[in-house]
């Protein structure tokens, strides 16, 4: 290979301008937003206030009956 053909091959890869164009394409935002924003200002409410209150009172009742000590049934020897 001659020096002239080696230079031509190197130039054929694009050079700095082509690199800048590829970089711009990669950094451009996607055409379709894969994760659009959700509702604004806390408008998403999957549970009603009554359902939340029921869950809260059930959790308190379970804590009162079972507590936070050992789980039931672990007081047997050998476990």
C-alpha positions in Angstrom: 0.0 0.0 0.0 1.1 3.5 -0.7 1.0 6.3 1.6 -1.6 8.0 -0.5 -4.1 5.1 -0.3 -3.5 4.8 3.5 -4.5 8.5 3.9 -7.5 8.1 1.7 -8.7 5.1 3.8 -8.3 7.0 7.0 -10.2 10.0 5.6 -13.0 7.6 4.5 -13.9 6.8 8.1 -15.4 10.2 8.6 -13.0 12.3 10.6 -13.8 14.8 13.3 -16.9 16.2 11.6 -18.5 12.8 11.2 -17.7 12.0 14.9 -19.4 15.2 16.0 -22.5 14.4 13.9 -22.7 10.9 15.4 -22.3 12.3 18.9 -25.1 14.8 18.3 -27.4 11.9 17.1 -26.6 9.9 20.2 -27.3 12.7 22.6 -30.5 13.8 20.9 -33.7 13.0 22.9 -35.7 10.0 21.6 -38.6 10.6 19.2 -41.1 9.1 21.7 -40.6 9.7 25.4 -40.2 6.2 26.9 -41.2 7.5 30.4 -43.7 10.4 30.2 -44.3 12.3 33.4 -47.1 11.3 35.7 -49.9 13.3 37.1 -48.9 16.7 38.5 -49.4 17.8 42.1 -50.2 14.5 43.9 -53.4 13.8 41.9 -52.8 10.1 41.7 -54.8 8.3 44.4 -55.1 4.6 44.0 -56.9 4.2 47.4 -59.7 6.2 48.8 -59.3 7.8 52.2 -61.6 5.2 53.7 -59.5 2.4 52.3 -56.3 4.0 53.8 -58.0 4.4 57.2 -59.1 0.7 57.1 -55.5 -0.4 56.4 -54.2 1.8 59.2 -56.6 0.5 61.8 -56.0 -3.1 60.7 -52.2 -2.5 61.1 -52.8 -1.1 64.6 -55.0 -4.1 65.6 -52.4 -6.6 64.4 -49.7 -4.8 66.3 -51.9 -4.9 69.4 -52.7 -8.6 69.1 -49.4 -10.0 67.9 -46.9 -7.3 68.9 -43.4 -6.9 67.6 -41.8 -9.7 69.6 -41.3 -13.2 68.4 -43.6 -14.5 65.7 -46.3 -16.9 67.0 -45.2 -20.5 67.2 -41.5 -19.9 67.7 -41.6 -20.5 71.4 -41.4 -24.3 70.9 -38.0 -25.8 71.6 -36.0 -26.9 68.6 -37.1 -24.2 66.3 
